Amino acid sequence: MRALSLRRGLILAVITALAGAACAPGQSNGNSSTGAGKIGGSVNVLATWSGSEQDSFMAMIQPFETQTGVTVNYESTRDLNAVLNTRVQAGNPPELAGLPGPGQMFDFAKAGKLVQLDNVLDMSAMNDQYSSSWVKLGQYNGKTYSIFIKTSLKGLVFYDPKNFAAKNYQEPKTWNDLMTLQSTIKSSGTTPWCITLESGSASGWPGTDQIKEIVLSQSGINVYNDWWAGKHKWSSPEIKKAWQTWGQVIGTNDSNVFGGKQQMLATNFGDVGQPMFLNPPKCYMVNQGSFISDFFTKYPSAPKPITDFKFFSLPDVNPSNAGSHVVAGDLFAMFKSTPQARALIKYLTTPEAQAIWVKRGGAISPNKKVALSDYPDELSRSVGQIMTTTKIAAFDAGDLMPNAMQSAWWSAVLKFVNDQGQLDTILADLDKVQATAYTS
């Protein structure tokens, strides 16, 4: 079996890190300092961020470029897995790259493709500023190979409070309440949900987010952990039931989703909320991670937090698993060690750097020294509040799976949306991938 260094207790302990980030006692002063002085030269960075996320990352590194004289050559791709694997195999990777998740980090580290960071980073500062959970999530066999620069909370249902008020809709407290609200909205002649799945070669991942949230809430943390670790079959009753539950959300023939499967499959994930802000709205709810709020604010209609969009947590499918949430984070790793790359990755771990993105919205910092006051609005601060009260936090299952398993799952979501009647075949095919994806 593939050597996974993460243990179940570690995944559960992620909430400690999130609580620390939300309750950060330190105050960032906004003056980023690399401690590296003038270096000059350039460093190549490959990551998945585009649009507003790219803008925030570039704002984050601007002080680094000014202080060090290093030019950061940033390249964005939504086909990160394919592009990065191709370049690594060709012996021409970028110096630094974002990684799709810890699962891919394990693969690269095991293959000897990553630079160990224990002697690059100030590990004393890392252990002071980050929960041990976030530090360990960036490790393979006890050695540090990656860092987290921002995190997100999944399973948030966004809505326009003005639209809810106009129809006298209330935030649902239970799963049955949500299903009732869904039916009420549909009976009024408007589709309840907006869901979009297009993301280049990663198309389908927004659907996997919703399925993993259901698995955790419906069947609990033990099933969830055994599943991502390859010990629980996709065709098992628990995982099949999660897909069927998501099917109930989508509706027969995708009737609960604006634009049906055509809109779902063809529209970029970042544009998911656009129809919700039309007048009249084309949908009333969007289930997405906390990061999506940054996309909302960049729409032409310029919706504003609290005034134009709020959220409630996806209600518990099974009350016995109340308080469960899926969390995720963005990793960075080093493929080539240069003075410029070493300086940049050290800078990215600092509270001053991470506070820049936090202040712009769409990011929750894993660094405990980033102050709660740095968050730009009540909505983002409330994400931190949820993180501090979450009873069970599970790291993103897809990001913990081997690359082949994760990619197959993304594709399976697209097949399911095309034809929900093929679920048994889809799950059987995923079982076949699972049988080989965890061996190496």
PyMOL commands that set and color helices and strands:
alter all, ss='L'
color gray80, all
select helices_A, chain A and resi 8-22+51-68+80-89+102-110+123-129+132-137+161-167+175-187+200-202+205-219+221-228+237-250+252-254+260-266+269-271+274-277+292-296+319-321+339-348+351-360+372-374+378-389+397-400+403-418+420-437
alter helices_A, ss='H'
color red, helices_A
select strands_A, chain A and resi 42-47+71-76+96-99+139-140+143-144+146-153+156-159+286-288+310-313+324-334+392-395
alter strands_A, ss='S'
color yellow, strands_A
deselect
rebuild
show_as cartoon
